[in-house]
């Protein structure tokens, strides 16, 4: 392992927790539920991006275009979050 691997792991964990708190503040998810649903930082960020797009005052076609253009990230986050409801 590299010389900074512990520091990098701690920083990633802190960022992950901060993202979970941010998402929990405007959703029905608790930070613990978010960690279970979206374990990776990139998944949490993709979910935040998706939620921001959903909240925009745009029509459904614009939202679908965003989802289509960001299918790899936003689509995965949406599917992971849907596991909560199924």
PDB file of N, CA, C and O in Angstrom:
ATOM      1  N   UNK A   1       0.829  -1.179   0.000  1.00  0.00           N
ATOM      2  CA  UNK A   1       0.000   0.000   0.000  1.00  0.00           C
ATOM      3  C   UNK A   1       0.876   1.246   0.000  1.00  0.00           C
ATOM      4  O   UNK A   1       1.996   1.252   0.512  1.00  0.00           O
ATOM      5  N   UNK A   2       0.337   2.275  -0.580  1.00  0.00           N
ATOM      6  CA  UNK A   2       1.066   3.524  -0.677  1.00  0.00           C
ATOM      7  C   UNK A   2       1.133   4.259   0.644  1.00  0.00           C
ATOM      8  O   UNK A   2       0.443   3.931   1.609  1.00  0.00           O
ATOM      9  N   UNK A   3       1.953   5.220   0.648  1.00  0.00           N
ATOM     10  CA  UNK A   3       2.209   6.006   1.842  1.00  0.00           C
ATOM     11  C   UNK A   3       0.989   6.790   2.300  1.00  0.00           C
ATOM     12  O   UNK A   3       0.855   7.083   3.488  1.00  0.00           O
ATOM     13  N   UNK A   4       0.100   7.134   1.376  1.00  0.00           N
ATOM     14  CA  UNK A   4      -1.066   7.943   1.698  1.00  0.00           C
ATOM     15  C   UNK A   4      -2.373   7.146   1.661  1.00  0.00           C
ATOM     16  O   UNK A   4      -3.454   7.734   1.667  1.00  0.00           O
ATOM     17  N   UNK A   5      -2.283   5.839   1.624  1.00  0.00           N
ATOM     18  CA  UNK A   5      -3.500   5.030   1.454  1.00  0.00           C
ATOM     19  C   UNK A   5      -4.465   5.175   2.629  1.00  0.00           C
ATOM     20  O   UNK A   5      -5.678   5.213   2.420  1.00  0.00           O
ATOM     21  N   UNK A   6      -3.955   5.257   3.858  1.00  0.00           N
ATOM     22  CA  UNK A   6      -4.842   5.439   5.016  1.00  0.00           C
ATOM     23  C   UNK A   6      -5.532   6.801   4.962  1.00  0.00           C
ATOM     24  O   UNK A   6      -6.728   6.906   5.235  1.00  0.00           O
ATOM     25  N   UNK A   7      -4.791   7.822   4.618  1.00  0.00           N
ATOM     26  CA  UNK A   7      -5.372   9.158   4.517  1.00  0.00           C
ATOM     27  C   UNK A   7      -6.415   9.214   3.411  1.00  0.00           C
ATOM     28  O   UNK A   7      -7.460   9.843   3.577  1.00  0.00           O
ATOM     29  N   UNK A   8      -6.148   8.573   2.298  1.00  0.00           N
ATOM     30  CA  UNK A   8      -7.100   8.547   1.190  1.00  0.00           C
ATOM     31  C   UNK A   8      -8.363   7.791   1.583  1.00  0.00           C
ATOM     32  O   UNK A   8      -9.469   8.221   1.256  1.00  0.00           O
ATOM     33  N   UNK A   9      -8.212   6.689   2.268  1.00  0.00           N
ATOM     34  CA  UNK A   9      -9.374   5.913   2.708  1.00  0.00           C
ATOM     35  C   UNK A   9     -10.214   6.708   3.703  1.00  0.00           C
ATOM     36  O   UNK A   9     -11.443   6.684   3.635  1.00  0.00           O
ATOM     37  N   UNK A  10      -9.567   7.405   4.617  1.00  0.00           N
ATOM     38  CA  UNK A  10     -10.290   8.236   5.581  1.00  0.00           C
ATOM     39  C   UNK A  10     -11.014   9.383   4.889  1.00  0.00           C
ATOM     40  O   UNK A  10     -12.149   9.703   5.243  1.00  0.00           O
ATOM     41  N   UNK A  11     -10.376   9.996   3.917  1.00  0.00           N
ATOM     42  CA  UNK A  11     -11.000  11.092   3.176  1.00  0.00           C
ATOM     43  C   UNK A  11     -12.201  10.597   2.376  1.00  0.00           C
ATOM     44  O   UNK A  11     -13.231  11.269   2.321  1.00  0.00           O
ATOM     45  N   UNK A  12     -12.075   9.439   1.764  1.00  0.00           N
ATOM     46  CA  UNK A  12     -13.189   8.860   1.005  1.00  0.00           C
ATOM     47  C   UNK A  12     -14.356   8.536   1.923  1.00  0.00           C
ATOM     48  O   UNK A  12     -15.511   8.776   1.571  1.00  0.00           O
ATOM     49  N   UNK A  13     -14.064   7.996   3.091  1.00  0.00           N
ATOM     50  CA  UNK A  13     -15.116   7.680   4.056  1.00  0.00           C
ATOM     51  C   UNK A  13     -15.832   8.939   4.529  1.00  0.00           C
ATOM     52  O   UNK A  13     -17.058   8.953   4.641  1.00  0.00           O
ATOM     53  N   UNK A  14     -15.076   9.989   4.804  1.00  0.00           N
ATOM     54  CA  UNK A  14     -15.667  11.252   5.241  1.00  0.00           C
ATOM     55  C   UNK A  14     -16.545  11.852   4.146  1.00  0.00           C
ATOM     56  O   UNK A  14     -17.647  12.323   4.425  1.00  0.00           O
ATOM     57  N   UNK A  15     -16.070  11.838   2.915  1.00  0.00           N
ATOM     58  CA  UNK A  15     -16.855  12.347   1.793  1.00  0.00           C
ATOM     59  C   UNK A  15     -18.121  11.540   1.623  1.00  0.00           C
ATOM     60  O   UNK A  15     -19.187  12.105   1.382  1.00  0.00           O
ATOM     61  N   UNK A  16     -18.023  10.239   1.743  1.00  0.00           N
ATOM     62  CA  UNK A  16     -19.180   9.358   1.627  1.00  0.00           C
ATOM     63  C   UNK A  16     -20.237   9.708   2.679  1.00  0.00           C
ATOM     64  O   UNK A  16     -21.429   9.767   2.375  1.00  0.00           O
ATOM     65  N   UNK A  17     -19.795   9.937   3.904  1.00  0.00           N
ATOM     66  CA  UNK A  17     -20.721  10.300   4.987  1.00  0.00           C
ATOM     67  C   UNK A  17     -21.350  11.669   4.745  1.00  0.00           C
ATOM     68  O   UNK A  17     -22.536  11.860   5.014  1.00  0.00           O
ATOM     69  N   UNK A  18     -20.583  12.603   4.250  1.00  0.00           N
ATOM     70  CA  UNK A  18     -21.117  13.934   3.964  1.00  0.00           C
ATOM     71  C   UNK A  18     -22.165  13.873   2.856  1.00  0.00           C
ATOM     72  O   UNK A  18     -23.203  14.528   2.949  1.00  0.00           O
ATOM     73  N   UNK A  19     -21.903  13.096   1.817  1.00  0.00           N
ATOM     74  CA  UNK A  19     -22.880  12.944   0.738  1.00  0.00           C
ATOM     75  C   UNK A  19     -24.153  12.280   1.250  1.00  0.00           C
ATOM     76  O   UNK A  19     -25.254  12.682   0.874  1.00  0.00           O
ATOM     77  N   UNK A  20     -24.015  11.275   2.100  1.00  0.00           N
ATOM     78  CA  UNK A  20     -25.184  10.591   2.658  1.00  0.00           C
ATOM     79  C   UNK A  20     -26.029  11.561   3.477  1.00  0.00           C
ATOM     80  O   UNK A  20     -27.256  11.538   3.383  1.00  0.00           O
ATOM     81  N   UNK A  21     -25.396  12.404   4.273  1.00  0.00           N
ATOM     82  CA  UNK A  21     -26.141  13.393   5.061  1.00  0.00           C
ATOM     83  C   UNK A  21     -26.841  14.398   4.157  1.00  0.00           C
ATOM     84  O   UNK A  21     -27.978  14.789   4.422  1.00  0.00           O
ATOM     85  N   UNK A  22     -26.169  14.814   3.099  1.00  0.00           N
ATOM     86  CA  UNK A  22     -26.762  15.776   2.170  1.00  0.00           C
ATOM     87  C   UNK A  22     -27.992  15.181   1.487  1.00  0.00           C
ATOM     88  O   UNK A  22     -29.020  15.848   1.375  1.00  0.00           O
ATOM     89  N   UNK A  23     -27.896  13.949   1.035  1.00  0.00           N
ATOM     90  CA  UNK A  23     -29.027  13.295   0.388  1.00  0.00           C
ATOM     91  C   UNK A  23     -30.154  13.087   1.392  1.00  0.00           C
ATOM     92  O   UNK A  23     -31.318  13.322   1.069  1.00  0.00           O
ATOM     93  N   UNK A  24     -29.828  12.656   2.591  1.00  0.00           N
ATOM     94  CA  UNK A  24     -30.842  12.410   3.615  1.00  0.00           C
ATOM     95  C   UNK A  24     -31.581  13.684   3.986  1.00  0.00           C
ATOM     96  O   UNK A  24     -32.747  13.632   4.376  1.00  0.00           O
ATOM     97  N   UNK A  25     -30.922  14.823   3.869  1.00  0.00           N
ATOM     98  CA  UNK A  25     -31.555  16.085   4.255  1.00  0.00           C
ATOM     99  C   UNK A  25     -32.722  16.460   3.355  1.00  0.00           C
ATOM    100  O   UNK A  25     -33.600  17.207   3.788  1.00  0.00           O
ATOM    101  N   UNK A  26     -32.766  15.972   2.122  1.00  0.00           N
ATOM    102  CA  UNK A  26     -33.881  16.316   1.246  1.00  0.00           C
ATOM    103  C   UNK A  26     -34.614  15.082   0.713  1.00  0.00           C
ATOM    104  O   UNK A  26     -35.380  15.185  -0.245  1.00  0.00           O
ATOM    105  N   UNK A  27     -34.390  13.953   1.309  1.00  0.00           N
ATOM    106  CA  UNK A  27     -35.102  12.751   0.888  1.00  0.00           C
ATOM    107  C   UNK A  27     -35.629  12.035   2.126  1.00  0.00           C
ATOM    108  O   UNK A  27     -35.401  12.468   3.256  1.00  0.00           O
ATOM    109  N   UNK A  28     -36.315  10.965   1.900  1.00  0.00           N
ATOM    110  CA  UNK A  28     -36.863  10.175   3.003  1.00  0.00           C
ATOM    111  C   UNK A  28     -35.880   9.137   3.505  1.00  0.00           C
ATOM    112  O   UNK A  28     -36.188   8.377   4.423  1.00  0.00           O
ATOM    113  N   UNK A  29     -34.709   9.100   2.913  1.00  0.00           N
ATOM    114  CA  UNK A  29     -33.702   8.130   3.306  1.00  0.00           C
ATOM    115  C   UNK A  29     -32.926   8.635   4.517  1.00  0.00           C
ATOM    116  O   UNK A  29     -32.655   9.829   4.642  1.00  0.00           O
ATOM    117  N   UNK A  30     -32.577   7.716   5.400  1.00  0.00           N
ATOM    118  CA  UNK A  30     -31.661   8.056   6.482  1.00  0.00           C
ATOM    119  C   UNK A  30     -30.245   7.813   5.966  1.00  0.00           C
ATOM    120  O   UNK A  30     -30.066   7.085   4.989  1.00  0.00           O
ATOM    121  N   UNK A  31     -29.246   8.403   6.597  1.00  0.00           N
ATOM    122  CA  UNK A  31     -27.869   8.135   6.161  1.00  0.00           C
ATOM    123  C   UNK A  31     -27.522   6.644   6.148  1.00  0.00           C
ATOM    124  O   UNK A  31     -26.804   6.186   5.259  1.00  0.00           O
ATOM    125  N   UNK A  32     -28.023   5.887   7.124  1.00  0.00           N
ATOM    126  CA  UNK A  32     -27.741   4.445   7.150  1.00  0.00           C
ATOM    127  C   UNK A  32     -28.398   3.732   5.970  1.00  0.00           C
ATOM    128  O   UNK A  32     -27.794   2.843   5.371  1.00  0.00           O
ATOM    129  N   UNK A  33     -29.634   4.118   5.630  1.00  0.00           N
ATOM    130  CA  UNK A  33     -30.302   3.515   4.479  1.00  0.00           C
ATOM    131  C   UNK A  33     -29.549   3.845   3.193  1.00  0.00           C
ATOM    132  O   UNK A  33     -29.396   2.998   2.313  1.00  0.00           O
ATOM    133  N   UNK A  34     -29.086   5.078   3.102  1.00  0.00           N
ATOM    134  CA  UNK A  34     -28.334   5.484   1.908  1.00  0.00           C
ATOM    135  C   UNK A  34     -27.039   4.700   1.774  1.00  0.00           C
ATOM    136  O   UNK A  34     -26.661   4.299   0.673  1.00  0.00           O
ATOM    137  N   UNK A  35     -26.372   4.486   2.877  1.00  0.00           N
ATOM    138  CA  UNK A  35     -25.129   3.711   2.815  1.00  0.00           C
ATOM    139  C   UNK A  35     -25.401   2.287   2.360  1.00  0.00           C
ATOM    140  O   UNK A  35     -24.591   1.687   1.653  1.00  0.00           O
ATOM    141  N   UNK A  36     -26.556   1.743   2.771  1.00  0.00           N
ATOM    142  CA  UNK A  36     -26.909   0.388   2.349  1.00  0.00           C
ATOM    143  C   UNK A  36     -27.294   0.362   0.870  1.00  0.00           C
ATOM    144  O   UNK A  36     -26.933  -0.568   0.148  1.00  0.00           O
ATOM    145  N   UNK A  37     -28.029   1.387   0.418  1.00  0.00           N
ATOM    146  CA  UNK A  37     -28.489   1.434  -0.972  1.00  0.00           C
ATOM    147  C   UNK A  37     -27.408   1.886  -1.939  1.00  0.00           C
ATOM    148  O   UNK A  37     -27.262   1.334  -3.030  1.00  0.00           O
ATOM    149  N   UNK A  38     -26.657   2.889  -1.530  1.00  0.00           N
ATOM    150  CA  UNK A  38     -25.645   3.501  -2.394  1.00  0.00           C
ATOM    151  C   UNK A  38     -24.301   3.446  -1.686  1.00  0.00           C
ATOM    152  O   UNK A  38     -23.852   4.454  -1.141  1.00  0.00           O
ATOM    153  N   UNK A  39     -23.653   2.295  -1.685  1.00  0.00           N
ATOM    154  CA  UNK A  39     -22.436   2.146  -0.891  1.00  0.00           C
ATOM    155  C   UNK A  39     -21.236   2.949  -1.388  1.00  0.00           C
ATOM    156  O   UNK A  39     -20.345   3.274  -0.603  1.00  0.00           O
ATOM    157  N   UNK A  40     -21.203   3.267  -2.667  1.00  0.00           N
ATOM    158  CA  UNK A  40     -20.041   3.962  -3.214  1.00  0.00           C
ATOM    159  C   UNK A  40     -20.296   5.460  -3.305  1.00  0.00           C
ATOM    160  O   UNK A  40     -21.422   5.903  -3.531  1.00  0.00           O
ATOM    161  N   UNK A  41     -19.239   6.219  -3.126  1.00  0.00           N
ATOM    162  CA  UNK A  41     -19.320   7.677  -3.224  1.00  0.00           C
ATOM    163  C   UNK A  41     -19.829   8.101  -4.599  1.00  0.00           C
ATOM    164  O   UNK A  41     -20.620   9.037  -4.709  1.00  0.00           O
ATOM    165  N   UNK A  42     -19.383   7.426  -5.626  1.00  0.00           N
ATOM    166  CA  UNK A  42     -19.808   7.796  -6.982  1.00  0.00           C
ATOM    167  C   UNK A  42     -21.300   7.552  -7.168  1.00  0.00           C
ATOM    168  O   UNK A  42     -21.961   8.299  -7.890  1.00  0.00           O
ATOM    169  N   UNK A  43     -21.841   6.513  -6.524  1.00  0.00           N
ATOM    170  CA  UNK A  43     -23.279   6.257  -6.596  1.00  0.00           C
ATOM    171  C   UNK A  43     -24.061   7.362  -5.894  1.00  0.00           C
ATOM    172  O   UNK A  43     -25.099   7.805  -6.385  1.00  0.00           O
ATOM    173  N   UNK A  44     -23.559   7.801  -4.747  1.00  0.00           N
ATOM    174  CA  UNK A  44     -24.223   8.885  -4.024  1.00  0.00           C
ATOM    175  C   UNK A  44     -24.206  10.177  -4.842  1.00  0.00           C
ATOM    176  O   UNK A  44     -25.209  10.887  -4.908  1.00  0.00           O
ATOM    177  N   UNK A  45     -23.072  10.477  -5.458  1.00  0.00           N
ATOM    178  CA  UNK A  45     -22.979  11.697  -6.268  1.00  0.00           C
ATOM    179  C   UNK A  45     -23.907  11.602  -7.477  1.00  0.00           C
ATOM    180  O   UNK A  45     -24.553  12.585  -7.841  1.00  0.00           O
ATOM    181  N   UNK A  46     -23.978  10.441  -8.092  1.00  0.00           N
ATOM    182  CA  UNK A  46     -24.884  10.254  -9.226  1.00  0.00           C
ATOM    183  C   UNK A  46     -26.328  10.429  -8.782  1.00  0.00           C
ATOM    184  O   UNK A  46     -27.138  10.993  -9.518  1.00  0.00           O
ATOM    185  N   UNK A  47     -26.660   9.952  -7.588  1.00  0.00           N
ATOM    186  CA  UNK A  47     -28.014  10.116  -7.064  1.00  0.00           C
ATOM    187  C   UNK A  47     -28.315  11.589  -6.811  1.00  0.00           C
ATOM    188  O   UNK A  47     -29.410  12.062  -7.117  1.00  0.00           O
ATOM    189  N   UNK A  48     -27.346  12.316  -6.253  1.00  0.00           N
ATOM    190  CA  UNK A  48     -27.529  13.762  -6.048  1.00  0.00           C
ATOM    191  C   UNK A  48     -27.766  14.475  -7.375  1.00  0.00           C
ATOM    192  O   UNK A  48     -28.644  15.333  -7.468  1.00  0.00           O
ATOM    193  N   UNK A  49     -27.002  14.133  -8.387  1.00  0.00           N
ATOM    194  CA  UNK A  49     -27.165  14.740  -9.711  1.00  0.00           C
ATOM    195  C   UNK A  49     -28.540  14.421 -10.285  1.00  0.00           C
ATOM    196  O   UNK A  49     -29.197  15.282 -10.868  1.00  0.00           O
ATOM    197  N   UNK A  50     -28.968  13.166 -10.112  1.00  0.00           N
ATOM    198  CA  UNK A  50     -30.285  12.755 -10.600  1.00  0.00           C
ATOM    199  C   UNK A  50     -31.391  13.503  -9.861  1.00  0.00           C
ATOM    200  O   UNK A  50     -32.338  13.976 -10.488  1.00  0.00           O
ATOM    201  N   UNK A  51     -31.285  13.616  -8.550  1.00  0.00           N
ATOM    202  CA  UNK A  51     -32.297  14.340  -7.767  1.00  0.00           C
ATOM    203  C   UNK A  51     -32.347  15.809  -8.161  1.00  0.00           C
ATOM    204  O   UNK A  51     -33.429  16.392  -8.237  1.00  0.00           O
ATOM    205  N   UNK A  52     -31.200  16.409  -8.412  1.00  0.00           N
ATOM    206  CA  UNK A  52     -31.170  17.808  -8.839  1.00  0.00           C
ATOM    207  C   UNK A  52     -31.904  17.976 -10.164  1.00  0.00           C
ATOM    208  O   UNK A  52     -32.630  18.950 -10.360  1.00  0.00           O
ATOM    209  N   UNK A  53     -31.711  17.022 -11.073  1.00  0.00           N
ATOM    210  CA  UNK A  53     -32.393  17.091 -12.366  1.00  0.00           C
ATOM    211  C   UNK A  53     -33.894  16.899 -12.199  1.00  0.00           C
ATOM    212  O   UNK A  53     -34.682  17.582 -12.852  1.00  0.00           O
ATOM    213  N   UNK A  54     -34.294  15.980 -11.336  1.00  0.00           N
ATOM    214  CA  UNK A  54     -35.717  15.726 -11.096  1.00  0.00           C
ATOM    215  C   UNK A  54     -36.397  16.961 -10.510  1.00  0.00           C
ATOM    216  O   UNK A  54     -37.546  17.256 -10.838  1.00  0.00           O
ATOM    217  N   UNK A  55     -35.690  17.675  -9.648  1.00  0.00           N
ATOM    218  CA  UNK A  55     -36.272  18.848  -8.991  1.00  0.00           C
ATOM    219  C   UNK A  55     -36.334  20.079  -9.891  1.00  0.00           C
ATOM    220  O   UNK A  55     -37.024  21.044  -9.563  1.00  0.00           O
ATOM    221  N   UNK A  56     -35.633  20.063 -11.007  1.00  0.00           N
ATOM    222  CA  UNK A  56     -35.653  21.218 -11.906  1.00  0.00           C
ATOM    223  C   UNK A  56     -37.049  21.422 -12.475  1.00  0.00           C
ATOM    224  O   UNK A  56     -37.811  20.472 -12.657  1.00  0.00           O
ATOM    225  N   UNK A  57     -37.357  22.650 -12.745  1.00  0.00           N
ATOM    226  CA  UNK A  57     -38.653  23.002 -13.326  1.00  0.00           C
ATOM    227  C   UNK A  57     -38.612  22.808 -14.835  1.00  0.00           C
ATOM    228  O   UNK A  57     -38.740  23.768 -15.595  1.00  0.00           O
ATOM    229  N   UNK A  58     -38.436  21.575 -15.259  1.00  0.00           N
ATOM    230  CA  UNK A  58     -38.392  21.259 -16.680  1.00  0.00           C
ATOM    231  C   UNK A  58     -39.423  20.181 -16.985  1.00  0.00           C
ATOM    232  O   UNK A  58     -39.955  19.538 -16.080  1.00  0.00           O
ATOM    233  N   UNK A  59     -39.690  19.996 -18.246  1.00  0.00           N
ATOM    234  CA  UNK A  59     -40.683  18.987 -18.621  1.00  0.00           C
ATOM    235  C   UNK A  59     -40.082  17.583 -18.555  1.00  0.00           C
ATOM    236  O   UNK A  59     -38.870  17.409 -18.428  1.00  0.00           O
ATOM    237  N   UNK A  60     -40.952  16.605 -18.642  1.00  0.00           N
ATOM    238  CA  UNK A  60     -40.528  15.216 -18.517  1.00  0.00           C
ATOM    239  C   UNK A  60     -39.567  14.805 -19.631  1.00  0.00           C
ATOM    240  O   UNK A  60     -38.687  13.972 -19.414  1.00  0.00           O
ATOM    241  N   UNK A  61     -39.729  15.383 -20.816  1.00  0.00           N
ATOM    242  CA  UNK A  61     -38.833  15.032 -21.923  1.00  0.00           C
ATOM    243  C   UNK A  61     -37.398  15.471 -21.620  1.00  0.00           C
ATOM    244  O   UNK A  61     -36.447  14.769 -21.965  1.00  0.00           O
ATOM    245  N   UNK A  62     -37.243  16.613 -20.985  1.00  0.00           N
ATOM    246  CA  UNK A  62     -35.906  17.088 -20.609  1.00  0.00           C
ATOM    247  C   UNK A  62     -35.297  16.176 -19.556  1.00  0.00           C
ATOM    248  O   UNK A  62     -34.107  15.864 -19.607  1.00  0.00           O
ATOM    249  N   UNK A  63     -36.113  15.752 -18.608  1.00  0.00           N
ATOM    250  CA  UNK A  63     -35.627  14.845 -17.571  1.00  0.00           C
ATOM    251  C   UNK A  63     -35.232  13.494 -18.170  1.00  0.00           C
ATOM    252  O   UNK A  63     -34.222  12.907 -17.783  1.00  0.00           O
ATOM    253  N   UNK A  64     -36.027  13.016 -19.103  1.00  0.00           N
ATOM    254  CA  UNK A  64     -35.701  11.754 -19.767  1.00  0.00           C
ATOM    255  C   UNK A  64     -34.430  11.874 -20.603  1.00  0.00           C
ATOM    256  O   UNK A  64     -33.635  10.936 -20.672  1.00  0.00           O
ATOM    257  N   UNK A  65     -34.240  13.031 -21.236  1.00  0.00           N
ATOM    258  CA  UNK A  65     -33.016  13.249 -22.008  1.00  0.00           C
ATOM    259  C   UNK A  65     -31.793  13.218 -21.092  1.00  0.00           C
ATOM    260  O   UNK A  65     -30.756  12.662 -21.453  1.00  0.00           O
ATOM    261  N   UNK A  66     -31.918  13.818 -19.905  1.00  0.00           N
ATOM    262  CA  UNK A  66     -30.820  13.775 -18.932  1.00  0.00           C
ATOM    263  C   UNK A  66     -30.524  12.325 -18.554  1.00  0.00           C
ATOM    264  O   UNK A  66     -29.367  11.906 -18.520  1.00  0.00           O
ATOM    265  N   UNK A  67     -31.583  11.566 -18.270  1.00  0.00           N
ATOM    266  CA  UNK A  67     -31.397  10.173 -17.890  1.00  0.00           C
ATOM    267  C   UNK A  67     -30.753   9.379 -19.019  1.00  0.00           C
ATOM    268  O   UNK A  67     -29.861   8.564 -18.782  1.00  0.00           O
ATOM    269  N   UNK A  68     -31.211   9.619 -20.252  1.00  0.00           N
ATOM    270  CA  UNK A  68     -30.636   8.917 -21.401  1.00  0.00           C
ATOM    271  C   UNK A  68     -29.157   9.278 -21.561  1.00  0.00           C
ATOM    272  O   UNK A  68     -28.324   8.402 -21.794  1.00  0.00           O
ATOM    273  N   UNK A  69     -28.836  10.560 -21.437  1.00  0.00           N
ATOM    274  CA  UNK A  69     -27.456  11.009 -21.632  1.00  0.00           C
ATOM    275  C   UNK A  69     -26.531  10.578 -20.492  1.00  0.00           C
ATOM    276  O   UNK A  69     -25.314  10.514 -20.661  1.00  0.00           O
ATOM    277  N   UNK A  70     -27.118  10.286 -19.339  1.00  0.00           N
ATOM    278  CA  UNK A  70     -26.331   9.916 -18.160  1.00  0.00           C
ATOM    279  C   UNK A  70     -26.714   8.526 -17.654  1.00  0.00           C
ATOM    280  O   UNK A  70     -26.681   8.261 -16.453  1.00  0.00           O
ATOM    281  N   UNK A  71     -27.073   7.653 -18.575  1.00  0.00           N
ATOM    282  CA  UNK A  71     -27.595   6.347 -18.212  1.00  0.00           C
ATOM    283  C   UNK A  71     -26.621   5.541 -17.358  1.00  0.00           C
ATOM    284  O   UNK A  71     -27.041   4.871 -16.415  1.00  0.00           O
ATOM    285  N   UNK A  72     -25.350   5.595 -17.667  1.00  0.00           N
ATOM    286  CA  UNK A  72     -24.365   4.817 -16.915  1.00  0.00           C
ATOM    287  C   UNK A  72     -24.340   5.206 -15.444  1.00  0.00           C
ATOM    288  O   UNK A  72     -24.207   4.337 -14.582  1.00  0.00           O
ATOM    289  N   UNK A  73     -24.466   6.485 -15.142  1.00  0.00           N
ATOM    290  CA  UNK A  73     -24.358   6.923 -13.753  1.00  0.00           C
ATOM    291  C   UNK A  73     -25.728   7.130 -13.111  1.00  0.00           C
ATOM    292  O   UNK A  73     -26.026   6.530 -12.078  1.00  0.00           O
ATOM    293  N   UNK A  74     -26.554   7.969 -13.712  1.00  0.00           N
ATOM    294  CA  UNK A  74     -27.856   8.280 -13.123  1.00  0.00           C
ATOM    295  C   UNK A  74     -28.782   7.072 -13.142  1.00  0.00           C
ATOM    296  O   UNK A  74     -29.535   6.853 -12.193  1.00  0.00           O
ATOM    297  N   UNK A  75     -28.732   6.291 -14.209  1.00  0.00           N
ATOM    298  CA  UNK A  75     -29.573   5.103 -14.294  1.00  0.00           C
ATOM    299  C   UNK A  75     -29.227   4.088 -13.224  1.00  0.00           C
ATOM    300  O   UNK A  75     -30.111   3.481 -12.619  1.00  0.00           O
ATOM    301  N   UNK A  76     -27.951   3.909 -12.996  1.00  0.00           N
ATOM    302  CA  UNK A  76     -27.515   2.973 -11.964  1.00  0.00           C
ATOM    303  C   UNK A  76     -27.966   3.459 -10.589  1.00  0.00           C
ATOM    304  O   UNK A  76     -28.448   2.668  -9.778  1.00  0.00           O
ATOM    305  N   UNK A  77     -27.812   4.760 -10.326  1.00  0.00           N
ATOM    306  CA  UNK A  77     -28.231   5.320  -9.041  1.00  0.00           C
ATOM    307  C   UNK A  77     -29.738   5.170  -8.856  1.00  0.00           C
ATOM    308  O   UNK A  77     -30.202   4.861  -7.759  1.00  0.00           O
ATOM    309  N   UNK A  78     -30.503   5.389  -9.928  1.00  0.00           N
ATOM    310  CA  UNK A  78     -31.956   5.252  -9.847  1.00  0.00           C
ATOM    311  C   UNK A  78     -32.338   3.808  -9.532  1.00  0.00           C
ATOM    312  O   UNK A  78     -33.210   3.565  -8.697  1.00  0.00           O
ATOM    313  N   UNK A  79     -31.699   2.861 -10.187  1.00  0.00           N
ATOM    314  CA  UNK A  79     -32.007   1.455  -9.925  1.00  0.00           C
ATOM    315  C   UNK A  79     -31.623   1.045  -8.505  1.00  0.00           C
ATOM    316  O   UNK A  79     -32.352   0.299  -7.851  1.00  0.00           O
ATOM    317  N   UNK A  80     -30.494   1.528  -8.037  1.00  0.00           N
ATOM    318  CA  UNK A  80     -30.087   1.208  -6.672  1.00  0.00           C
ATOM    319  C   UNK A  80     -31.082   1.790  -5.658  1.00  0.00           C
ATOM    320  O   UNK A  80     -31.435   1.131  -4.680  1.00  0.00           O
ATOM    321  N   UNK A  81     -31.526   3.016  -5.896  1.00  0.00           N
ATOM    322  CA  UNK A  81     -32.474   3.651  -4.988  1.00  0.00           C
ATOM    323  C   UNK A  81     -33.847   2.975  -5.056  1.00  0.00           C
ATOM    324  O   UNK A  81     -34.541   2.894  -4.042  1.00  0.00           O
ATOM    325  N   UNK A  82     -34.239   2.499  -6.212  1.00  0.00           N
ATOM    326  CA  UNK A  82     -35.531   1.811  -6.362  1.00  0.00           C
ATOM    327  C   UNK A  82     -35.592   0.520  -5.546  1.00  0.00           C
ATOM    328  O   UNK A  82     -36.678   0.067  -5.185  1.00  0.00           O
ATOM    329  N   UNK A  83     -34.449  -0.065  -5.257  1.00  0.00           N
ATOM    330  CA  UNK A  83     -34.426  -1.259  -4.429  1.00  0.00           C
ATOM    331  C   UNK A  83     -35.089  -0.992  -3.077  1.00  0.00           C
ATOM    332  O   UNK A  83     -35.623  -1.906  -2.449  1.00  0.00           O
ATOM    333  N   UNK A  84     -35.052   0.260  -2.637  1.00  0.00           N
ATOM    334  CA  UNK A  84     -35.657   0.641  -1.359  1.00  0.00           C
ATOM    335  C   UNK A  84     -37.164   0.462  -1.409  1.00  0.00           C
ATOM    336  O   UNK A  84     -37.776   0.105  -0.402  1.00  0.00           O
ATOM    337  N   UNK A  85     -37.765   0.702  -2.549  1.00  0.00           N
ATOM    338  CA  UNK A  85     -39.207   0.672  -2.680  1.00  0.00           C
ATOM    339  C   UNK A  85     -39.749  -0.695  -3.064  1.00  0.00           C
ATOM    340  O   UNK A  85     -40.949  -0.941  -2.941  1.00  0.00           O
ATOM    341  N   UNK A  86     -38.892  -1.576  -3.520  1.00  0.00           N
ATOM    342  CA  UNK A  86     -39.346  -2.892  -3.990  1.00  0.00           C
ATOM    343  C   UNK A  86     -39.196  -3.921  -2.889  1.00  0.00           C
ATOM    344  O   UNK A  86     -39.525  -5.091  -3.088  1.00  0.00           O
TER     345      UNK A  86
END
